[in-house]
């Protein structure tokens, strides 16, 4: 009787181990497939984007105003697809342990200005105002500049998406402790409904807000921002009041003399 019980128990353990192994293999195959497809999509998308750009610049001949307008729509759609592919590749590399940050001295004021300048056309289209409130002299961070720019870009883009016309979005910075600076992106938007708040940093999650502006989105911006912030040793979170606005905040490491650049 005891022998039968032991045998049954061992069989259960073997089955469970095999089952977990199968899940790991399936996840690995899925990640490889997604990575392969994303790589294959990137080249033709960049090619299409380049040819549309040549057309819009008049290298193939003069275009009417209407042709320019429709090509602009096509270019915007292709750029959104390229962004999706790049974000999926980024997450795939991260999941496989290939994500690496390359920190260096970074002037926060310069970084914020670059982000706001690049997003100004999008803000104008949504009729929202972009501001920055950073102390002088500007704090010097010890971060990967491209990745930290990606964090701010994702947060400001998200704020534009959920801020009504006439609203304001502000990048702020204030001391946190001797090692970190607190950076925030504050908007006067719709706020995050209570039912959506637990899911904000989940991949591919999108709040179904009836007042959302038509700027696109696919639910990867905030998860990627969280991943980058955590890789820098920081934490990201948010405060929100439905109907009044949202503030996303995160800690970024300050440059200190002990850092090797």
FIKOL-719760 format. One line per 5 residues: their letters; for each residue y, z, x of N, C-alpha, C. Coordinates in Angstrom, 3 decimals, padded with zeros to 6 digits, always signed. Layout:
! residues N
a	Y/Z/X/Y/Z/X/Y/Z/X  ...
This chain:
! residues 261
xxxxx	-001.206/+000.000/+000.834/+000.000/+000.000/+000.000/+001.248/+000.000/+000.863  +001.209/+000.881/+001.881/+002.357/+000.912/+002.791/+002.503/-000.395/+003.531  +001.336/-000.986/+003.914/+001.356/-002.242/+004.667/+002.005/-003.360/+003.844  +001.683/-003.374/+002.532/+002.249/-004.418/+001.667/+003.756/-004.268/+001.549  +004.227/-003.028/+001.418/+005.663/-002.801/+001.305/+006.381/-003.239/+002.562
xxxxx	+005.790/-002.902/+003.750/+006.428/-003.276/+005.003/+006.497/-004.786/+005.143  +005.415/-005.446/+004.750/+005.371/-006.899/+004.871/+006.413/-007.550/+003.987  +006.547/-007.013/+002.749/+007.553/-007.575/+001.842/+008.945/-007.377/+002.377  +009.191/-006.209/+002.967/+010.513/-005.916/+003.515/+010.855/-006.854/+004.658  +009.836/-007.092/+005.555/+010.064/-007.987/+006.692/+010.362/-009.400/+006.217
xxxxx	+009.665/-009.849/+005.184/+009.884/-011.202/+004.669/+011.306/-011.349/+004.156  +011.787/-010.283/+003.496/+013.153/-010.326/+002.982/+014.168/-010.445/+004.098  +013.934/-009.737/+005.190/+014.854/-009.788/+006.322/+014.863/-011.166/+006.946  +013.677/-011.762/+007.110/+013.579/-013.101/+007.697/+014.297/-014.122/+006.817  +014.094/-014.029/+005.533/+014.748/-014.953/+004.597/+016.271/-014.830/+004.682
xxxxx	+016.764/-013.580/+004.733/+018.201/-013.352/+004.802/+018.788/-013.937/+006.080  +018.099/-013.762/+007.196/+018.590/-014.295/+008.462/+018.634/-015.813/+008.423  +017.593/-016.422/+007.872/+017.571/-017.885/+007.767/+018.690/-018.382/+006.866  +018.883/-017.643/+005.782/+019.930/-018.027/+004.833/+021.308/-018.000/+005.493  +021.591/-016.938/+006.250/+022.874/-016.825/+006.933/+023.027/-017.910/+007.982
xxxxx	+021.923/-018.236/+008.667/+021.965/-019.299/+009.667/+022.296/-020.640/+009.019  +021.724/-020.884/+007.847/+021.991/-022.131/+007.129/+023.453/-022.220/+006.718  +024.018/-021.080/+006.294/+025.426/-021.056/+005.904/+026.317/-021.376/+007.109  +025.969/-020.784/+008.265/+026.769/-021.040/+009.468/+026.696/-022.512/+009.873  +025.497/-023.085/+009.787/+025.336/-024.496/+010.122/+026.138/-025.368/+009.164
xxxxx	+026.079/-025.046/+007.864/+026.824/-025.816/+006.861/+028.319/-025.738/+007.109  +028.814/-024.541/+007.426/+030.242/-024.381/+007.704/+030.655/-025.162/+008.949  +029.781/-025.148/+009.966/+030.070/-025.882/+011.200/+030.127/-027.382/+010.937  +029.156/-027.881/+010.159/+029.138/-029.304/+009.827/+030.361/-029.697/+009.012  +030.732/-028.832/+008.078/+031.911/-029.111/+007.255/+033.173/-029.164/+008.103
xxxxx	+033.317/-028.201/+009.032/+034.493/-028.171/+009.900/+034.551/-029.414/+010.778  +033.385/-029.839/+011.307/+033.351/-031.042/+012.130/+033.712/-032.279/+011.327  +033.215/-032.335/+010.079/+033.508/-033.480/+009.222/+035.003/-033.557/+008.913  +035.588/-032.420/+008.556/+037.022/-032.385/+008.247/+037.835/-032.797/+009.472  +037.451/-032.294/+010.636/+038.170/-032.633/+011.860/+038.064/-034.120/+012.159
xxxxx	+036.863/-034.690/+012.010/+036.651/-036.105/+012.286/+037.470/-036.982/+011.338  +037.406/-036.656/+010.042/+038.155/-037.443/+009.057/+039.652/-037.348/+009.319  +040.138/-036.159/+009.652/+041.563/-035.979/+009.919/+042.001/-036.802/+011.120  +041.177/-036.807/+012.172/+041.492/-037.619/+013.348/+041.547/-039.102/+012.989  +040.569/-039.550/+012.189/+040.514/-040.960/+011.807/+041.696/-041.354/+010.920
xxxxx	+042.189/-040.429/+010.117/+043.323/-040.728/+009.239/+044.642/-040.779/+009.997  +044.759/-039.986/+011.044/+046.043/-039.851/+011.725/+046.533/-041.179/+012.308  +045.640/-041.948/+012.951/+046.046/-043.200/+013.602/+046.574/-044.236/+012.611  +045.831/-044.566/+011.531/+046.392/-045.562/+010.593/+047.640/-045.069/+009.874  +047.730/-043.771/+009.597/+048.929/-043.252/+008.934/+050.150/-043.398/+009.834
xxxxx	+049.990/-043.088/+011.124/+051.104/-043.262/+012.059/+051.492/-044.728/+012.182  +050.501/-045.611/+012.116/+050.776/-047.049/+012.179/+051.589/-047.510/+010.968  +051.165/-047.077/+009.770/+051.900/-047.430/+008.539/+053.319/-046.892/+008.600  +053.459/-045.645/+009.046/+054.786/-045.026/+009.146/+055.672/-045.824/+010.095  +055.117/-046.283/+011.210/+055.891/-047.046/+012.180/+056.352/-048.383/+011.630
xxxxx	+055.469/-049.090/+010.916/+055.843/-050.396/+010.364/+056.887/-050.249/+009.255  +056.765/-049.208/+008.439/+057.782/-048.971/+007.411/+059.132/-048.704/+008.065  +059.109/-047.955/+009.161/+060.346/-047.656/+009.876/+060.986/-048.936/+010.402  +060.172/-049.848/+010.945/+060.688/-051.131/+011.437/+061.323/-051.934/+010.301  +060.660/-051.930/+009.145/+061.197/-052.645/+007.989/+062.539/-052.062/+007.561
xxxxx	+062.629/-050.737/+007.490/+063.851/-050.090/+007.025/+065.009/-050.274/+008.003  +064.697/-050.452/+009.283/+065.748/-050.677/+010.273/+066.196/-052.132/+010.338  +065.555/-053.013/+009.536/+065.981/-054.408/+009.461/+065.435/-055.300/+010.549  +064.418/-054.874/+011.290/+063.872/-055.687/+012.376/+063.095/-056.887/+011.858  +062.633/-056.840/+010.610/+061.873/-057.953/+010.036/+062.755/-058.800/+009.117
xxxxx	+063.985/-058.403/+008.924/+064.900/-059.110/+008.041/+065.697/-058.139/+007.193  +066.798/-058.617/+006.656/+067.658/-057.774/+005.837/+066.965/-057.411/+004.517  +067.198/-056.189/+004.086/+066.602/-055.710/+002.845/+067.682/-055.436/+001.809  +067.304/-055.592/+000.555/+068.228/-055.222/-000.510/+068.261/-053.700/-000.637  +069.233/-053.199/-001.359/+069.338/-051.758/-001.570/+068.115/-051.220/-002.304
xxxxx	+067.609/-052.000/-003.258/+066.440/-051.569/-004.013/+065.200/-051.526/-003.115  +065.059/-052.523/-002.235/+063.924/-052.530/-001.309/+063.981/-051.329/-000.361  +065.173/-051.031/+000.115/+065.357/-049.858/+000.975/+064.925/-048.584/+000.251  +065.294/-048.492/-001.012/+064.979/-047.294/-001.782/+063.470/-047.113/-001.916  +062.743/-048.191/-002.278/+061.297/-048.073/-002.483/+060.559/-047.851/-001.168
xxxxx	+061.039/-048.473/-000.097/+060.434/-048.220/+001.204/+060.653/-046.765/+001.625  +061.803/-046.222/+001.246/+062.075/-044.815/+001.534/+061.081/-043.904/+000.839  +060.748/-044.232/-000.414/+059.737/-043.451/-001.134/+058.381/-043.546/-000.423  +058.038/-044.775/+000.008/+056.761/-044.970/+000.698/+056.722/-044.189/+002.007  +057.815/-044.221/+002.746/+057.881/-043.507/+004.019/+057.745/-041.997/+003.814
xxxxx	+058.388/-041.489/+002.775/+058.297/-040.058/+002.474/+056.866/-039.660/+002.139  +056.163/-040.512/+001.366/+054.780/-040.221/+001.025/+053.867/-040.246/+002.239  +054.063/-041.222/+003.106/+053.245/-041.307/+004.322/+053.495/-040.104/+005.222  +054.760/-039.684/+005.331/+055.081/-038.518/+006.155/+054.414/-037.263/+005.614  +054.344/-037.123/+004.307/+053.657/-035.981/+003.709/+052.172/-036.002/+004.051
xxxxx	+051.562/-037.199/+004.018/+050.149/-037.314/+004.376/+049.923/-036.968/+005.846  +050.820/-037.422/+006.709/+050.703/-037.102/+008.137/+050.795/-035.595/+008.343  +051.703/-034.950/+007.631/+051.851/-033.499/+007.747/+050.587/-032.779/+007.297  +049.972/-033.248/+006.209/+048.731/-032.644/+005.733/+047.637/-032.767/+006.787  +047.500/-033.955/+007.359/+046.482/-034.183/+008.377/+046.702/-033.283/+009.587
xxxxx	+047.952/-033.199/+010.051/+048.252/-032.363/+011.216/+047.945/-030.888/+010.923  +048.266/-030.435/+009.723/+048.005/-029.033/+009.369/+046.508/-028.754/+009.281  +045.740/-029.685/+008.721/+044.293/-029.503/+008.640/+043.680/-029.471/+010.035  +044.154/-030.346/+010.922/+043.666/-030.338/+012.300/+044.008/-029.020/+012.987  +045.200/-028.524/+012.720/+045.628/-027.253/+013.316/+044.689/-026.126/+012.884
xxxxx	+044.403/-026.048/+011.591/+043.531/-024.988/+011.077/+042.095/-025.154/+011.581  +041.622/-026.397/+011.696/+040.275/-026.643/+012.190/+040.135/-026.178/+013.632  +041.141/-026.490/+014.449/+041.107/-026.046/+015.845/+041.149/-024.525/+015.924  +041.947/-023.923/+015.057/+042.050/-022.463/+015.052/+040.721/-021.833/+014.680  +040.053/-022.376/+013.652/+038.779/-021.836/+013.213/+037.699/-021.956/+014.292
xxxxx	+037.826/-022.961/+015.148/+036.834/-023.163/+016.206/+037.244/-022.494/+017.514  +038.320/-021.690/+017.472/+038.746/-020.950/+018.653/+039.538/-021.762/+019.657  +040.082/-022.907/+019.253/+040.815/-023.774/+020.170/+042.332/-023.608/+020.072  +042.770/-022.642/+019.260/+044.208/-022.422/+019.089/+044.739/-021.590/+020.251  +045.747/-022.098/+020.931/+046.316/-021.406/+022.085/+047.840/-021.467/+022.007
xxxxx	+048.482/-020.328/+022.247/+049.941/-020.321/+022.287/+050.406/-020.314/+023.737  +051.567/-020.921/+023.963/+052.136/-021.010/+025.309/+053.537/-020.407/+025.267  +053.641/-019.079/+025.416/+054.938/-018.405/+025.275/+055.878/-018.667/+026.441  +057.170/-018.676/+026.114/+058.226/-018.807/+027.109/+059.501/-018.203/+026.522  +060.546/-018.114/+027.331/+061.823/-017.587/+026.836/+062.425/-018.572/+025.825
xxxxx	+062.820/-018.051/+024.671/+063.362/-018.903/+023.615/+064.595/-018.241/+023.011  +065.688/-018.988/+022.950/+066.920/-018.523/+022.326/+066.784/-018.697/+020.809  +066.787/-017.598/+020.077/+066.551/-017.664/+018.632/+067.636/-018.458/+017.913  +068.880/-018.303/+018.341/+069.965/-019.018/+017.665/+069.769/-020.536/+017.765  +069.371/-020.994/+018.951/+069.130/-022.426/+019.155/+067.949/-022.888/+018.304
xxxxx	+066.894/-022.085/+018.292/+065.706/-022.432/+017.515/+066.027/-022.538/+016.030  +066.756/-021.556/+015.507/+067.124/-021.564/+014.084/+068.002/-022.760/+013.752  +068.933/-023.086/+014.652/+069.803/-024.240/+014.404/+068.999/-025.537/+014.346  +068.019/-025.683/+015.226/+067.193/-026.888/+015.222/+066.427/-027.021/+013.905  +065.885/-025.906/+013.421/+065.125/-025.928/+012.170/+066.025/-026.283/+010.993
xxxxx	+067.178/-025.631/+010.905/+068.077/-025.877/+009.770/+068.633/-027.296/+009.796  +068.907/-027.821/+010.982/+069.406/-029.192/+011.093/+068.361/-030.188/+010.615  +067.108/-029.972/+011.011/+066.049/-030.911/+010.616/+065.772/-030.862/+009.111  +066.031/-029.707/+008.477/+065.751/-029.561/+007.043/+066.976/-029.784/+006.164  +068.109/-030.071/+006.785/+069.336/-030.265/+006.014/+069.229/-031.386/+004.972
xxxxx	+068.636/-032.563/+005.325/+068.498/-033.613/+004.297/+067.695/-033.143/+003.089  +066.637/-032.372/+003.327/+065.825/-031.852/+002.231/+066.623/-030.864/+001.389  +067.452/-030.055/+002.061/+068.285/-029.086/+001.338/+069.343/-029.797/+000.493  +069.924/-030.842/+001.044/+070.936/-031.610/+000.304/+070.316/-032.226/-000.944  +069.108/-032.755/-000.792/+068.413/-033.364/-001.930/+068.142/-032.334/-003.022
xxxxx	+067.818/-031.098/-002.608/+067.535/-030.032/-003.579/+068.797/-029.284/-003.995  +069.945/-029.669/-003.390/+071.251/-029.032/-003.632/+071.202/-027.511/-003.440  +070.651/-027.103/-002.288/+070.688/-025.697/-001.891/+071.399/-025.591/-000.545  +071.908/-024.408/-000.242/+072.688/-024.186/+000.972/+071.841/-023.438/+001.998  +071.855/-023.922/+003.249/+071.131/-023.274/+004.334/+072.105/-022.521/+005.232
xxxxx	+071.784/-021.263/+005.532/+072.624/-020.432/+006.401/+071.774/-019.743/+007.443  +072.434/-019.210/+008.480/+071.750/-018.323/+009.421/+072.657/-017.146/+009.735  +072.060/-015.984/+009.927/+072.786/-014.754/+010.241/+072.046/-014.076/+011.396  +072.405/-014.456/+012.611/+071.728/-013.981/+013.809/+072.749/-013.316/+014.721  +072.463/-012.099/+015.205/+073.450/-011.376/+016.011/+073.791/-012.098/+017.314
xxxxx	+075.001/-011.850/+017.797/+075.448/-012.394/+019.079/+075.618/-011.239/+020.069  +075.198/-011.412/+021.322/+074.497/-012.592/+021.844/+073.124/-012.756/+021.203  +072.662/-014.000/+021.197/+071.413/-014.301/+020.512/+070.232/-013.590/+021.153  +069.334/-013.020/+020.351/+068.107/-012.430/+020.909/+067.281/-013.490/+021.630  +066.632/-013.095/+022.708/+065.752/-013.991/+023.450/+064.309/-013.585/+023.158
xxxxx	+063.549/-014.516/+022.627/+062.156/-014.256/+022.268/+061.223/-014.708/+023.380  +059.997/-014.172/+023.337/+058.949/-014.636/+024.247/+057.841/-015.203/+023.370  +058.002/-016.479/+023.000/+057.123/-017.115/+022.024/+056.846/-018.560/+022.435  +055.879/-019.143/+021.764/+055.637/-020.575/+021.883/+056.701/-021.271/+021.029  +057.635/-022.003/+021.630/+058.760/-022.537/+020.852/+058.355/-023.476/+019.730
xxxxx	+057.367/-024.338/+019.977/+056.955/-025.281/+018.941/+056.287/-024.561/+017.776  +055.464/-023.565/+018.097/+054.775/-022.834/+017.035/+055.743/-021.959/+016.243  +056.686/-021.311/+016.941/+057.637/-020.475/+016.218/+058.573/-021.330/+015.364  +058.899/-022.510/+015.857/+059.691/-023.439/+015.049/+058.903/-023.842/+013.803  +057.589/-023.984/+013.957/+056.733/-024.330/+012.823/+056.737/-023.221/+011.775
xxxxx	+056.733/-021.958/+012.219/+056.783/-020.833/+011.291/+058.068/-020.892/+010.470  +059.207/-021.006/+011.152/+060.500/-021.043/+010.445/+060.590/-022.266/+009.538  +060.121/-023.402/+010.024/+060.152/-024.619/+009.224/+059.347/-024.443/+007.935  +058.148/-023.860/+008.060/+057.306/-023.656/+006.872/+057.938/-022.692/+005.883  +058.542/-021.619/+006.398/+059.145/-020.619/+005.507/+060.391/-021.170/+004.814
xxxxx	+061.230/-021.892/+005.555/+062.445/-022.449/+004.948/+062.079/-023.556/+003.960  +061.105/-024.391/+004.319/+060.655/-025.442/+003.395/+060.135/-024.835/+002.098  +059.365/-023.771/+002.226/+058.835/-023.081/+001.042/+059.976/-022.506/+000.195  +061.009/-021.965/+000.867/+062.158/-021.406/+000.143/+062.922/-022.502/-000.605  +063.082/-023.660/+000.029/+063.755/-024.784/-000.639/+062.980/-025.183/-001.895
xxxxx	+061.663/-025.169/-001.765/+060.789/-025.592/-002.858/+060.950/-024.719/-004.097  +061.211/-023.427/-003.889/+061.271/-022.490/-005.013/+062.664/-021.894/-005.230  +063.695/-022.618/-004.796/+065.070/-022.177/-005.034/+065.779/-023.195/-005.919  +066.379/-022.778/-007.009/+067.039/-023.727/-007.922/+068.315/-024.294/-007.320  +068.805/-025.405/-007.851/+070.053/-025.994/-007.367/+071.186/-024.978/-007.338
xxxxx	+071.968/-025.020/-006.258/+073.075/-024.089/-006.091/+072.690/-022.801/-005.388  +071.395/-022.634/-005.103/+070.933/-021.423/-004.436/+071.200/-021.428/-002.940  +070.890/-020.306/-002.298/+071.155/-020.137/-000.869/+069.899/-019.636/-000.154  +069.685/-020.158/+001.062/+068.578/-019.738/+001.908/+069.154/-019.340/+003.265  +068.777/-018.160/+003.759/+069.371/-017.636/+004.985/+068.293/-017.146/+005.945
xxxxx	+068.401/-017.585/+007.199/+067.568/-017.039/+008.273/+068.319/-015.858/+008.875  +067.705/-014.686/+008.878/+068.327/-013.480/+009.425/+067.469/-012.913/+010.561  +068.100/-012.101/+011.395/+067.373/-011.406/+012.465/+067.985/-010.026/+012.659  +067.111/-009.034/+012.898/+067.582/-007.680/+013.179/+066.551/-006.977/+014.052  +066.957/-005.964/+014.811/+066.012/-005.263/+015.682/+064.895/-004.605/+014.874
xxxxx	+063.699/-004.580/+015.457/+062.566/-003.887/+014.844/+062.145/-002.712/+015.727  +061.822/-002.992/+016.983/+061.579/-001.944/+017.978/+061.836/-002.542/+019.357  +061.391/-001.881/+020.416/+061.689/-002.349/+021.765/+060.950/-003.644/+022.108  +059.874/-003.913/+021.398/+059.056/-005.076/+021.725/+059.229/-006.250/+020.760  +059.655/-005.956/+019.544/+059.695/-007.005/+018.525/+061.050/-007.099/+017.828
xxxxx	+061.322/-008.321/+017.378/+062.490/-008.597/+016.536/+061.989/-008.922/+015.140  +062.700/-008.461/+014.132/+062.368/-008.796/+012.748/+063.174/-010.030/+012.336  +062.483/-011.082/+011.985/+063.121/-012.322/+011.510/+062.743/-012.506/+010.045  +063.711/-012.905/+009.236/+063.431/-013.085/+007.812/+064.048/-014.374/+007.299  +063.439/-014.910/+006.259/+063.977/-016.062/+005.529/+064.177/-015.599/+004.099
xxxxx	+065.430/-015.497/+003.712/+065.796/-014.927/+002.405/+066.317/-016.023/+001.481  +065.811/-016.064/+000.256/+066.295/-017.066/-000.696/+066.753/-016.406/-001.995  +067.502/-017.158/-002.771/+067.962/-016.697/-004.085/+067.204/-017.448/-005.173  +065.914/-017.642/-004.925/+065.104/-018.473/-005.804/+064.473/-017.746/-006.967  +063.372/-018.317/-007.447/+062.734/-017.833/-008.658/+061.946/-016.544/-008.451
xxxxx	+061.636/-016.215/-007.205/+060.769/-015.075/-006.952/+059.317/-015.445/-007.162  +058.407/-014.559/-006.759/+056.973/-014.825/-006.863/+056.392/-014.014/-008.021  +055.814/-014.677/-009.006/+055.208/-013.941/-010.125/+054.145/-012.957/-009.634  +053.986/-011.864/-010.351/+053.052/-010.813/-009.948/+051.633/-011.359/-009.771  +051.209/-012.250/-010.651/+049.832/-012.751/-010.577/+049.583/-013.624/-009.348
xxxxx	+050.651/-014.172/-008.770/+050.499/-015.034/-007.600/+050.590/-014.265/-006.281  +051.179/-013.086/-006.305/+051.472/-012.371/-005.063/+050.256/-012.083/-004.191  +049.089/-011.702/-004.743/+047.943/-011.427/-003.866/+047.384/-012.668/-003.164  +047.768/-013.865/-003.631/+047.154/-015.097/-003.129/+048.079/-015.917/-002.231  +049.269/-015.411/-001.953/+050.301/-016.202/-001.279/+049.839/-016.786/+000.056
xxxxx	+049.049/-016.029/+000.823/+048.639/-016.492/+002.148/+047.250/-017.133/+002.153  +046.713/-017.440/+000.968/+045.423/-018.123/+000.900/+045.612/-019.628/+001.113  +044.659/-020.230/+001.801/+044.736/-021.668/+002.064/+044.636/-022.477/+000.770  +045.489/-023.472/+000.654/+045.521/-024.417/-000.461/+045.932/-023.785/-001.785  +046.416/-022.543/-001.744/+046.870/-021.924/-002.993/+048.301/-022.361/-003.294
xxxxx	+048.556/-022.734/-004.532/+049.886/-023.117/-004.970/+050.212/-022.417/-006.281  +051.368/-021.770/-006.302/+051.810/-021.148/-007.545/+052.192/-022.235/-008.543  +051.748/-022.101/-009.755/+052.039/-023.088/-010.795/+053.309/-022.678/-011.522  +054.448/-022.965/-010.892/+055.725/-022.539/-011.445/+056.401/-023.709/-012.157  +056.765/-023.515/-013.407/+057.313/-024.619/-014.195/+058.699/-025.047/-013.726
xxxxx	+059.363/-024.222/-012.911/+060.688/-024.590/-012.412/+060.656/-025.119/-010.986  +059.449/-025.278/-010.441/+059.312/-025.720/-009.056/+059.963/-027.084/-008.858  +060.752/-027.215/-007.783/+061.388/-028.496/-007.472/+060.331/-029.476/-006.979  +060.641/-030.755/-007.079/+059.663/-031.795/-006.754/+059.729/-032.151/-005.265  +059.342/-031.208/-004.415/+059.372/-031.454/-002.978/+057.971/-031.537/-002.396
xxxxx	+056.941/-031.572/-003.240/+055.586/-031.665/-002.739/+055.075/-030.322/-002.250  +053.928/-030.370/-001.596/+053.321/-029.158/-001.068/+051.833/-029.159/-001.319  +051.093/-028.472/-000.444/+049.649/-028.492/-000.556/+049.034/-027.160/-000.149  +049.836/-026.102/-000.039/+049.309/-024.767/+000.119/+048.813/-024.390/+001.495  +049.351/-025.018/+002.565/+048.946/-024.654/+003.919/+050.080/-024.055/+004.745
xxxxx	+051.311/-024.215/+004.300/+052.455/-023.754/+005.081/+052.438/-022.265/+005.377  +052.224/-021.444/+004.355/+052.231/-019.986/+004.549/+051.009/-019.486/+005.326  +049.791/-019.987/+005.046/+048.652/-019.559/+005.873/+048.830/-019.895/+007.349  +049.415/-021.066/+007.643/+049.645/-021.443/+009.039/+050.694/-020.539/+009.670  +051.765/-020.231/+008.922/+052.784/-019.310/+009.439/+052.167/-017.951/+009.756
xxxxx	+051.304/-017.461/+008.879/+050.641/-016.171/+009.096/+049.778/-016.205/+010.350  +049.039/-017.270/+010.520/+048.165/-017.404/+011.681/+048.975/-017.397/+012.981  +050.076/-018.140/+013.022/+050.884/-018.222/+014.235/+051.526/-016.877/+014.550  +052.078/-016.226/+013.532/+052.712/-014.921/+013.738/+051.702/-013.919/+014.286  +050.512/-013.897/+013.717/+049.495/-012.944/+014.165/+049.017/-013.251/+015.580
xxxxx	+048.983/-014.536/+015.953/+048.610/-014.897/+017.315/+049.659/-014.420/+018.327  +050.883/-014.217/+017.870/+051.948/-013.680/+018.722/+051.969/-012.145/+018.701  +051.019/-011.538/+018.006/+050.953/-010.085/+017.943/+051.800/-009.468/+016.857  +052.331/-010.280/+015.960/+053.213/-009.784/+014.909/+052.523/-009.693/+013.556  +053.304/-009.379/+012.549/+052.841/-009.240/+011.170/+053.824/-009.964/+010.264
xxxxx	+053.317/-010.579/+009.201/+054.172/-011.281/+008.246/+053.939/-010.708/+006.851  +055.015/-010.613/+006.083/+054.924/-010.108/+004.719/+056.088/-010.624/+003.893  +056.223/-010.112/+002.675/+057.321/-010.572/+001.823/+057.711/-009.491/+000.825  +058.963/-009.565/+000.407/+059.488/-008.781/-000.700/+060.012/-009.774/-001.734  +059.766/-009.514/-002.991/+060.207/-010.469/-004.011/+060.580/-009.753/-005.298
xxxxx	+061.563/-010.315/-005.965/+061.945/-009.859/-007.299/+061.954/-011.095/-008.191  +060.969/-011.207/-009.094/+060.927/-012.377/-009.970/+062.259/-012.620/-010.666  +062.738/-013.846/-010.543/+064.009/-014.218/-011.153/+065.220/-014.008/-010.262  +065.042/-013.362/-009.109/+066.192/-013.088/-008.231/+066.019/-013.631/-006.816  +064.797/-013.704/-006.322/+064.612/-014.250/-004.994/+063.493/-013.598/-004.211
xxxxx	+063.226/-014.168/-003.031/+062.142/-013.710/-002.165/+062.617/-013.678/-000.720  +062.141/-012.694/+000.021/+062.391/-012.615/+001.458/+061.051/-012.531/+002.179  +060.754/-013.550/+002.997/+059.615/-013.493/+003.898/+060.106/-012.964/+005.240  +059.383/-012.023/+005.818/+059.792/-011.432/+007.087/+058.593/-011.388/+008.039  +058.887/-011.466/+009.335/+057.818/-011.373/+010.328/+058.388/-010.848/+011.639
xxxxx	+057.511/-010.289/+012.465/+057.898/-009.783/+013.766/+057.590/-010.814/+014.843  +058.555/-011.030/+015.741/+058.368/-011.941/+016.869/+058.644/-011.178/+018.153  +057.819/-011.352/+019.191/+058.005/-010.589/+020.425/+059.284/-010.966/+021.176  +059.968/-009.948/+021.669/+061.169/-010.147/+022.482/+060.786/-010.412/+023.929  +061.666/-011.112/+024.621/+061.441/-011.334/+026.061/+061.869/-010.072/+026.818
xxxxx	+060.995/-009.618/+027.679/+061.331/-008.483/+028.550/+061.033/-008.900/+029.986  +061.631/-008.164/+030.946/+061.558/-008.534/+032.353/+060.129/-008.609/+032.866  +059.211/-007.846/+032.259/+057.839/-007.800/+032.743/+057.057/-009.057/+032.435  +057.583/-009.909/+031.491/+056.869/-011.131/+031.155/+056.932/-012.116/+032.305  +055.856/-012.794/+032.539/+055.804/-013.815/+033.585/+056.024/-015.161/+032.900
x	+057.016/-015.887/+033.346/+057.320/-017.178/+032.732/+056.928/-018.316/+033.651
